[in-house]
Amino acid sequence: RSSPVLESFGNAQTLRNHNSSRFGKFLKLMYGSDGEQESAAISSYLLERSRVVRPPAGEANYHVLYQFAGGCEPEAREALEVLSTEAYGS
């Protein structure tokens, strides 16, 4: 189960879906010399690291970046050089 805060780190608006998960899962199965499965491991990863720098045309960045920009105090906004959410094309 996930929370909206955690989802905002991996969800972004795409052309087909406003809240598309950009996470992937990798399943690694390990087998012994006898061919029997011995163990398994699941790893989660972010599908599109390039989206942080430049989202595809017509799409948006990860939700957390807009939430951060929208909630940033004026002093922090200036110190961190964060623009308004409109400047990022949300």
TORTOR-960029 format. One record per residue: residue number from 1; residue in three letters; x, y, z of N, C-alpha, C, O in turn. Coordinates in Angstrom, 1 decimal, padded with zeros to 4 digits. Example, Ala and Ser with C-alpha at 12.3 -4.5 7.8 and 13.67 -1.06 7.14 Angstrom:
BEGIN
  resi  resn      nx      ny      nz     cax     cay     caz      cx      cy      cz      ox      oy      oz
     1   ALA   013.2  -005.7   007.8   012.3  -004.5   007.8   013.2  -003.3   007.8   014.2  -003.3   008.5
     2   SER   012.8  -002.2   007.1   013.7  -001.1   007.1   012.9   000.0   007.9   013.4   001.1   008.0
end
This chain:
BEGIN
  resi  resn      nx      ny      nz     cax     cay     caz      cx      cy      cz      ox      oy      oz
     1   ARG   000.8  -001.2   000.0   000.0   000.0   000.0   000.9   001.2   000.0   001.9   001.3   000.7
     2   SER   000.5   002.2  -000.7   001.3   003.5  -000.9   000.5   004.7  -000.4  -000.8   004.6  -000.3
     3   SER   001.2   005.7  -000.1   000.5   007.0   000.3   000.6   008.0  -000.8   001.5   007.9  -001.6
     4   PRO  -000.2   009.0  -000.8  -000.1   010.1  -001.8   001.2   010.7  -001.8   001.7   011.1  -002.9
     5   VAL   001.9   010.9  -000.7   003.2   011.5  -000.6   004.2   010.7  -001.4   005.0   011.2  -002.2
     6   LEU   004.2   009.4  -001.1   005.2   008.5  -001.8   004.9   008.4  -003.3   005.8   008.3  -004.1
     7   GLU   003.6   008.3  -003.6   003.2   008.3  -005.0   003.7   009.5  -005.8   004.0   009.4  -007.0
     8   SER   003.7   010.6  -005.1   004.0   011.9  -005.9   005.5   011.9  -006.3   005.9   012.6  -007.2
     9   PHE   006.3   011.0  -005.7   007.7   010.9  -006.1   007.9   010.1  -007.4   008.9   010.2  -008.0
    10   GLY   006.9   009.3  -007.7   007.0   008.4  -008.9   005.9   008.5  -009.9   005.9   007.8  -010.9
    11   ASN   005.0   009.4  -009.7   003.9   009.6  -010.6   004.0   010.9  -011.4   004.4   011.9  -010.8
    12   ALA   003.6   010.9  -012.6   003.7   012.1  -013.5   002.5   012.1  -014.4   001.9   011.0  -014.7
    13   GLN   002.2   013.2  -015.0   001.1   013.4  -016.0   001.7   013.0  -017.3   002.7   013.6  -017.8
    14   THR   001.1   012.0  -018.0   001.5   011.7  -019.4   000.4   012.0  -020.3  -000.7   012.5  -019.9
    15   LEU   000.6   011.9  -021.6  -000.5   012.2  -022.6  -001.7   011.3  -022.4  -002.8   011.7  -022.7
    16   ARG  -001.5   010.1  -021.9  -002.6   009.2  -021.7  -003.2   009.1  -020.3  -004.4   008.7  -020.2
    17   ASN  -002.5   009.6  -019.3  -002.9   009.3  -018.0  -002.4   010.5  -017.1  -001.2   010.8  -017.1
    18   HIS  -003.3   011.1  -016.3  -002.9   012.2  -015.5  -002.0   011.8  -014.3  -001.2   012.6  -013.8
    19   ASN  -002.2   010.6  -013.9  -001.5   010.1  -012.7  -000.8   008.8  -013.0  -001.1   007.8  -012.3
    20   SER   000.1   008.8  -013.9   000.7   007.6  -014.4   002.0   007.2  -013.5   002.8   008.1  -013.3
    21   SER   002.0   006.0  -013.0   003.2   005.6  -012.2   004.4   005.4  -013.2   004.3   004.8  -014.2
    22   ARG   005.5   006.0  -012.8   006.7   005.9  -013.6   007.7   005.0  -012.9   008.9   005.0  -013.1
    23   PHE   007.2   004.1  -012.0   008.1   003.1  -011.3   008.0   001.8  -012.1   007.1   001.5  -012.8
    24   GLY   009.1   001.1  -012.0   009.2  -000.3  -012.6   009.6  -001.3  -011.5   010.1  -000.9  -010.5
    25   LYS   009.4  -002.5  -011.8   009.8  -003.6  -010.9   010.6  -004.6  -011.6   010.3  -004.9  -012.8
    26   PHE   011.7  -005.0  -011.0   012.6  -006.0  -011.6   012.6  -007.2  -010.7   012.9  -007.1  -009.5
    27   LEU   012.2  -008.4  -011.2   012.1  -009.6  -010.4   013.3  -010.5  -010.8   013.5  -010.9  -012.0
    28   LYS   014.2  -010.8  -009.8   015.3  -011.7  -010.0   015.1  -013.0  -009.4   014.9  -013.1  -008.1
    29   LEU   015.1  -014.1  -010.1   014.9  -015.4  -009.6   016.3  -016.1  -009.6   017.0  -016.1  -010.6
    30   MET   016.6  -016.7  -008.5   017.9  -017.4  -008.3   017.6  -018.9  -008.2   016.8  -019.4  -007.4
    31   TYR   018.4  -019.7  -009.0   018.2  -021.2  -009.0   019.5  -021.9  -008.6   020.6  -021.4  -008.8
    32   GLY   019.3  -023.0  -007.9   020.5  -023.8  -007.5   021.0  -024.7  -008.7   020.4  -024.7  -009.7
    33   SER   022.1  -025.4  -008.4   022.7  -026.2  -009.5   021.7  -027.4  -009.9   021.9  -028.0  -010.9
    34   ASP   020.7  -027.7  -009.0   019.8  -028.7  -009.3   018.6  -028.2  -010.1   017.7  -029.0  -010.4
    35   GLY   018.6  -026.9  -010.4   017.5  -026.3  -011.2   016.3  -025.9  -010.4   015.3  -025.4  -010.9
    36   GLU   016.4  -026.1  -009.1   015.3  -025.7  -008.2   015.4  -024.2  -007.8   016.6  -023.7  -007.6
    37   GLN   014.3  -023.5  -007.7   014.4  -022.1  -007.3   014.8  -022.0  -005.9   014.3  -022.7  -005.0
    38   GLU   015.8  -021.2  -005.6   016.3  -021.0  -004.2   015.8  -019.7  -003.6   015.5  -019.7  -002.4
    39   SER   015.7  -018.7  -004.4   015.3  -017.4  -003.8   014.8  -016.5  -004.9   015.0  -016.7  -006.1
    40   ALA   014.3  -015.3  -004.4   013.9  -014.3  -005.4   014.0  -012.9  -004.7   014.0  -012.8  -003.5
    41   ALA   014.2  -011.9  -005.6   014.3  -010.6  -005.1   013.6  -009.6  -006.0   013.6  -009.8  -007.2
    42   ILE   012.8  -008.7  -005.5   012.2  -007.6  -006.3   012.8  -006.3  -006.0   013.0  -005.9  -004.8
    43   SER   013.2  -005.6  -007.0   013.7  -004.2  -006.9   012.8  -003.2  -007.6   012.4  -003.5  -008.7
    44   SER   012.6  -002.1  -007.0   011.8  -001.0  -007.6   012.8   000.0  -008.1   013.8   000.2  -007.6
    45   TYR   012.4   000.6  -009.3   013.3   001.6  -009.8   012.5   002.7  -010.5   011.3   002.4  -010.9
    46   LEU   013.0   003.8  -010.7   012.3   004.9  -011.4   012.6   004.7  -012.9   013.7   004.6  -013.3
    47   LEU   011.5   004.7  -013.7   011.6   004.4  -015.1   012.3   005.6  -015.9   013.1   005.3  -016.8
    48   GLU   012.0   006.8  -015.5   012.4   007.9  -016.4   013.2   009.0  -015.6   012.6   009.9  -015.1
    49   ARG   014.4   008.8  -015.4   015.2   009.8  -014.7   015.3   011.1  -015.5   015.4   012.2  -015.0
    50   SER   015.3   010.9  -016.9   015.4   012.1  -017.7   014.1   013.0  -017.6   014.2   014.2  -017.9
    51   ARG   013.0   012.5  -017.1   011.8   013.3  -016.9   012.1   014.5  -016.0   011.4   015.5  -016.1
    52   VAL   013.0   014.3  -015.0   013.3   015.4  -014.0   013.9   016.6  -014.8   013.5   017.7  -014.4
    53   VAL   014.7   016.4  -015.7   015.3   017.5  -016.5   014.5   018.0  -017.6   014.3   019.2  -017.7
    54   ARG   013.8   017.2  -018.3   013.0   017.6  -019.5   011.9   016.6  -019.7   012.1   015.6  -020.4
    55   PRO   010.7   016.9  -019.3   009.6   016.0  -019.6   009.3   016.0  -021.1   009.5   017.0  -021.7
    56   PRO   008.7   014.9  -021.6   008.3   014.9  -023.0   007.3   016.0  -023.3   006.6   016.4  -022.4
    57   ALA   007.3   016.4  -024.5   006.3   017.4  -025.0   004.9   017.0  -024.6   004.5   015.9  -024.9
    58   GLY   004.1   017.9  -024.0   002.7   017.7  -023.7   002.5   016.9  -022.4   001.4   016.7  -022.0
    59   GLU   003.6   016.6  -021.7   003.5   015.8  -020.5   004.1   016.7  -019.3   004.6   017.8  -019.6
    60   ALA   004.0   016.2  -018.1   004.5   017.0  -017.0   005.5   016.2  -016.2   005.7   015.0  -016.4
    61   ASN   006.2   016.9  -015.3   007.2   016.3  -014.5   006.5   015.5  -013.3   005.3   015.4  -013.3
    62   TYR   007.3   015.0  -012.4   006.8   014.2  -011.3   006.0   015.2  -010.4   006.4   016.3  -010.2
    63   HIS   004.9   014.7  -009.9   004.0   015.5  -009.1   004.7   016.2  -007.9   004.4   017.3  -007.6
    64   VAL   005.7   015.5  -007.3   006.4   016.1  -006.1   007.1   017.4  -006.4   007.1   018.2  -005.5
    65   LEU   007.6   017.5  -007.6   008.2   018.8  -007.9   007.3   020.0  -008.0   007.6   021.1  -007.6
    66   TYR   006.0   019.7  -008.5   005.0   020.8  -008.5   004.5   021.1  -007.1   004.3   022.2  -006.7
    67   GLN   004.4   020.0  -006.3   004.0   020.2  -004.9   005.0   021.0  -004.1   004.7   021.9  -003.3
    68   PHE   006.3   020.7  -004.3   007.4   021.4  -003.7   007.3   022.9  -004.1   007.4   023.8  -003.2
    69   ALA   007.3   023.1  -005.4   007.3   024.5  -005.9   006.0   025.3  -005.4   006.2   026.5  -005.0
    70   GLY   004.9   024.6  -005.3   003.7   025.3  -004.8   003.7   025.6  -003.4   003.0   026.6  -002.9
    71   GLY   004.4   024.8  -002.6   004.4   025.0  -001.1   005.6   025.7  -000.6   005.7   025.9   000.6
    72   CYS   006.5   026.1  -001.4   007.7   026.7  -001.0   007.5   028.1  -000.5   006.9   029.0  -001.1
    73   GLU   008.0   028.4   000.7   008.0   029.8   001.3   008.8   030.7   000.4   009.7   030.3  -000.2
    74   PRO   008.4   032.0   000.4   009.1   033.0  -000.5   010.6   033.1  -000.2   011.3   033.2  -001.2
    75   GLU   011.0   033.0   001.1   012.4   033.1   001.4   013.2   031.8   000.8   014.2   032.0   000.2
    76   ALA   012.6   030.7   001.0   013.2   029.4   000.5   013.1   029.4  -001.1   014.1   029.0  -001.7
    77   ARG   012.0   029.9  -001.6   011.9   030.0  -003.1   013.1   030.8  -003.7   013.7   030.4  -004.7
    78   GLU   013.4   031.9  -003.1   014.5   032.8  -003.5   015.8   032.1  -003.3   016.6   032.1  -004.2
    79   ALA   016.0   031.6  -002.2   017.3   030.9  -001.8   017.6   029.7  -002.7   018.8   029.5  -003.1
    80   LEU   016.6   029.0  -003.1   016.7   027.8  -003.9   016.5   028.0  -005.4   016.6   027.1  -006.2
    81   GLU   016.1   029.2  -005.7   015.9   029.6  -007.1   014.8   028.8  -007.7   014.9   028.3  -008.8
    82   VAL   013.7   028.6  -006.9   012.5   027.8  -007.3   011.5   028.8  -007.9   011.2   029.8  -007.3
    83   LEU   011.0   028.4  -009.1   010.0   029.3  -009.8   008.6   028.9  -009.4   008.5   027.9  -008.6
    84   SER   007.6   029.6  -009.8   006.2   029.2  -009.5   005.9   028.0  -010.3   006.6   027.6  -011.3
    85   THR   004.8   027.3  -009.9   004.4   026.1  -010.6   004.0   026.4  -012.1   004.3   025.5  -012.9
    86   GLU   003.5   027.6  -012.3   003.1   027.9  -013.7   004.4   028.0  -014.6   004.3   027.6  -015.8
    87   ALA   005.5   028.4  -014.1   006.7   028.5  -014.9   007.2   027.1  -015.3   007.9   027.0  -016.3
    88   TYR   006.8   026.0  -014.6   007.2   024.7  -015.0   006.2   024.0  -015.9   006.4   022.8  -016.3
    89   GLY   005.2   024.7  -016.3   004.2   024.1  -017.2   003.4   023.0  -016.7   003.2   022.0  -017.4
    90   SER   002.9   023.1  -015.5   002.1   022.0  -014.9   000.8   021.8  -015.6   000.0   021.0  -015.2
end
